[in-house]
Amino acid sequence: MASDRGNTIIAILAGAAIGAALGILFAPDKGSNTRGKIKDGFDDKKDELKNKFGELSEKVKSKFAATKADLESSFDDLVANVDEHTDDVIVTLENKLAELKKTAEATKNRK
């Protein structure tokens, strides 16, 4: 979708530049004046296109940075959650080990 929008913007700017150039070429004026107007028109459109690409680039960078921050936050939450569960598993295993030791001791004392 963003690619379609970018292509549309490029097509509109290219059409405007070509239209301006053709309008200037068919207007009655000296050749040097016409060439100057064409050059100025292309320079303006080039600057406008450069600005549009700069804006698009900044938007992409901003979205990428936000997504990266979200992923880092999610990863940190996952690691914290795993650490929490690891502690729970260790406590459970220690309790089971204590029960087994008591059972083994009780069995040993019965004999």
C-alpha positions as CSV (number, residue, x, y, z in Angstrom):
1,M,0.0,0.0,0.0
2,A,2.8,2.4,0.9
3,S,4.5,1.4,-2.4
4,D,1.4,2.3,-4.4
5,R,1.2,5.7,-2.6
6,G,4.9,6.3,-3.4
7,N,4.4,5.3,-7.1
8,T,1.4,7.5,-7.3
9,I,3.3,10.5,-5.9
10,I,6.2,9.9,-8.4
11,A,3.7,9.6,-11.3
12,I,2.0,12.9,-10.3
13,L,5.3,14.7,-9.9
14,A,6.6,13.3,-13.2
15,G,3.4,14.3,-15.0
16,A,3.5,17.8,-13.5
17,A,7.2,18.2,-14.6
18,I,6.5,17.0,-18.1
19,G,3.4,19.2,-18.4
20,A,5.3,22.3,-17.2
21,A,8.2,21.6,-19.6
22,L,5.8,21.2,-22.6
23,G,3.9,24.4,-21.6
24,I,7.2,26.3,-21.5
25,L,8.4,24.8,-24.8
26,F,5.2,25.9,-26.6
27,A,5.1,29.4,-25.1
28,P,6.6,32.1,-27.4
29,D,9.8,33.2,-25.7
30,K,13.5,33.3,-26.5
31,G,15.4,30.0,-26.5
32,S,17.7,31.0,-23.6
33,N,14.7,32.1,-21.5
34,T,12.8,28.8,-22.3
35,R,15.8,26.7,-21.3
36,G,16.2,28.7,-18.1
37,K,12.5,28.1,-17.2
38,I,12.8,24.4,-18.0
39,K,15.9,24.1,-15.8
40,D,14.2,26.0,-13.0
41,G,11.1,23.9,-13.3
42,F,13.1,20.7,-13.2
43,D,15.2,21.9,-10.3
44,D,12.0,22.8,-8.3
45,K,10.4,19.4,-9.0
46,K,13.7,17.7,-8.2
47,D,13.8,19.5,-4.8
48,E,10.1,18.6,-4.2
49,L,10.7,15.0,-5.0
50,K,13.8,14.9,-2.8
51,N,11.8,16.4,0.1
52,K,9.0,13.8,-0.4
53,F,11.5,11.0,-0.4
54,G,13.1,12.5,2.8
55,E,9.7,12.6,4.5
56,L,9.0,9.0,3.5
57,S,12.4,7.9,4.7
58,E,11.8,9.5,8.1
59,K,8.4,7.9,8.4
60,V,9.9,4.5,7.6
61,K,12.7,5.0,10.1
62,S,10.2,6.1,12.8
63,K,8.0,3.1,12.2
64,F,11.1,0.8,12.3
65,A,12.3,2.3,15.5
66,A,8.9,1.9,17.1
67,T,8.7,-1.7,16.0
68,K,12.2,-2.4,17.2
69,A,11.3,-0.9,20.6
70,D,8.2,-3.0,20.9
71,L,10.1,-6.1,20.0
72,E,12.8,-5.4,22.6
73,S,10.2,-4.8,25.2
74,S,8.4,-8.0,24.4
75,F,11.7,-9.9,24.5
76,D,12.5,-8.4,27.9
77,D,9.1,-9.4,29.2
78,L,9.6,-12.9,27.8
79,V,13.0,-13.2,29.5
80,A,11.6,-12.0,32.8
81,N,8.6,-14.4,32.6
82,V,11.0,-17.3,31.9
83,D,13.2,-16.3,34.9
84,E,10.0,-16.2,37.1
85,H,9.0,-19.6,36.0
86,T,12.5,-21.0,36.4
87,D,12.4,-19.9,40.0
88,D,9.0,-21.6,40.5
89,V,10.3,-24.9,38.9
90,I,13.4,-24.8,41.1
91,V,11.3,-24.3,44.3
92,T,8.9,-27.2,43.2
93,L,11.9,-29.5,42.6
94,E,13.5,-28.6,45.9
95,N,10.2,-29.4,47.7
96,K,9.9,-32.8,45.9
97,L,13.5,-33.6,46.7
98,A,12.8,-32.8,50.4
99,E,9.7,-35.1,50.3
100,L,11.7,-37.9,48.7
101,K,14.4,-37.6,51.3
102,K,11.8,-37.8,54.1
103,T,10.2,-40.9,52.4
104,A,13.6,-42.5,51.9
105,E,14.6,-41.8,55.6
106,A,11.2,-43.1,56.8
107,T,11.6,-46.3,54.7
108,K,15.2,-46.7,56.0
109,N,14.0,-46.4,59.6
110,R,11.3,-49.0,59.2
111,K,13.8,-51.7,58.2
